[in-house]
Amino acid sequence: MFVPASWTARASVLILPPATVVGDTGNPYLFLGGLGQASDVLAKRLDAEDAHTSAQERYNGGDFTVGTDRGSPAPVILIEVDAPTASEALELVGNLHSQVPLELGAMQRDLDVPSAALITTSDITVDSVATLNPRARIQLTAIAAVGASP
C-alpha cells in the first residue's frame, strides 16, 4: 500500500534503408538486412547515461531502456519507460520516441552521408495509454514476506 505505483509506456521504431538502396519502385521491407549495426549504434546513443540522469530528475525517478529487438531479424529500436505517473510515462516515451529520427540524422550528418543515402525511420508502435506496472509492489511484497518469516 505504501509502495509507489509505476507506469510503463513503450514505443518501437523500424530503421529503413536509404532510397539509393531501394530505388524508385522498390520495397524497403525487402532491404532491411544490414541495418542491424546502424540500429545498434543508434540505440547506444539514445541510451546514454546523461539521458537517464535527465529523465530521473525530470520525471521523479522515472527511467527507461532503449535497445534493439533481439527477437526480430528486422532493425527495430525498442523504447520502454517507467515513471511514477501515467502522464509522465507517456511524456517520457514521447520525448524519447521523438529523439530517434533526430539522433539517426545527427549520426549520419556527422559522417557527411549524402541525403539520397540517408537511413530513415518508420513508427511501428507508440503507446497512447500507459499501463500500471505492479512489478515494484510485488517485489517489495515478496521481500517483506521473506523478511517477516521466522
C-alpha positions in Angstrom: 0.0 0.0 0.0 2.9 2.4 0.7 4.9 1.3 -2.3 4.5 3.8 -5.1 3.0 2.8 -8.4 5.0 2.6 -11.5 3.6 3.2 -15.0 5.0 1.8 -18.2 4.8 3.1 -21.8 6.5 1.7 -24.9 7.4 2.6 -28.5 9.1 0.7 -31.3 10.6 2.2 -34.4 11.8 0.5 -37.6 15.0 1.6 -39.3 14.6 1.8 -43.1 17.2 1.6 -45.8 18.1 4.7 -48.0 16.4 5.5 -51.3 19.6 4.7 -53.1 19.3 1.0 -52.0 15.5 0.7 -52.5 15.2 2.6 -55.8 12.2 4.4 -57.1 9.9 1.4 -57.3 11.4 -0.9 -54.7 10.0 -2.1 -51.4 12.1 -1.0 -48.4 11.0 -4.1 -46.4 12.9 -6.3 -48.8 16.2 -4.4 -47.9 16.2 -4.5 -44.1 19.3 -6.7 -43.9 22.5 -4.9 -43.0 20.8 -2.2 -40.9 21.4 -4.1 -37.6 24.7 -2.3 -36.9 23.1 1.1 -37.5 20.2 0.3 -35.2 22.7 -1.0 -32.5 24.7 2.3 -32.7 21.5 4.4 -32.6 20.2 2.5 -29.5 23.6 3.1 -27.7 23.4 6.8 -28.4 19.8 7.1 -27.2 20.6 5.1 -24.1 23.3 7.5 -22.9 24.0 8.0 -19.2 23.2 11.7 -19.3 19.8 10.9 -20.8 19.0 8.6 -17.9 20.1 11.2 -15.3 17.9 13.9 -17.0 14.9 11.5 -17.1 15.3 10.6 -13.5 15.4 14.3 -12.5 12.6 15.5 -14.7 10.3 12.6 -14.2 10.6 12.0 -10.4 12.8 8.9 -10.7 11.4 7.7 -14.0 13.8 5.8 -16.2 13.9 4.0 -19.5 15.6 1.4 -21.6 16.4 1.7 -25.3 17.7 -1.3 -27.2 17.2 -3.3 -30.3 14.6 -6.0 -30.7 16.7 -9.2 -30.4 13.7 -11.3 -31.1 13.2 -9.9 -34.6 15.5 -10.0 -37.6 14.4 -6.5 -38.5 16.3 -3.4 -37.3 13.8 -2.3 -34.6 14.5 0.2 -31.8 12.5 -0.6 -28.6 11.9 2.1 -26.0 10.3 1.2 -22.6 9.9 3.8 -19.9 8.8 3.5 -16.2 7.6 6.6 -14.4 5.6 7.4 -11.2 2.5 8.5 -13.1 0.8 7.6 -16.4 1.2 11.1 -17.8 4.9 11.2 -17.0 5.4 7.8 -18.6 3.6 8.9 -21.8 5.5 12.2 -21.9 8.9 10.4 -21.4 8.2 7.8 -24.1 7.1 10.6 -26.4 10.2 12.6 -25.8 12.5 9.6 -26.4 10.5 8.5 -29.4 10.9 11.9 -31.0 14.7 11.7 -30.5 15.0 8.5 -32.6 14.9 10.2 -36.1 16.8 13.3 -34.8 19.6 11.2 -33.4 19.8 9.0 -36.5 20.0 12.1 -38.6 22.8 13.5 -36.4 24.7 10.3 -36.7 24.6 10.5 -40.4 25.4 14.2 -40.6 28.5 13.6 -38.5 29.7 11.3 -41.4 28.6 13.6 -44.2 26.2 11.0 -45.6 24.6 12.3 -48.8 20.9 13.0 -48.5 19.9 10.3 -51.0 21.8 7.7 -48.9 20.2 8.6 -45.6 18.7 5.8 -43.4 15.3 6.8 -42.1 12.7 5.6 -39.6 9.1 4.4 -39.5 7.0 4.1 -36.4 5.7 0.6 -35.6 4.0 1.4 -32.2 3.8 4.3 -29.8 1.7 3.8 -26.7 -1.1 6.3 -26.2 -2.1 4.8 -22.9 0.4 3.8 -20.1 -0.1 0.6 -18.2 0.2 0.2 -14.4 3.3 -1.9 -13.7 2.8 -3.9 -10.5 6.4 -5.3 -10.6 7.8 -3.0 -7.9 4.9 -3.7 -5.5 5.2 -7.4 -6.0 8.9 -7.4 -5.5 8.7 -5.4 -2.3 5.8 -7.5 -1.0 7.9 -10.7 -1.6 10.9 -9.1 0.2 8.7 -8.1 3.1 7.2 -11.6 3.3 10.6 -13.2 3.4 11.9 -10.8 6.0 8.8 -11.4 8.2 9.0 -15.2 8.1 10.6 -16.9 11.1 
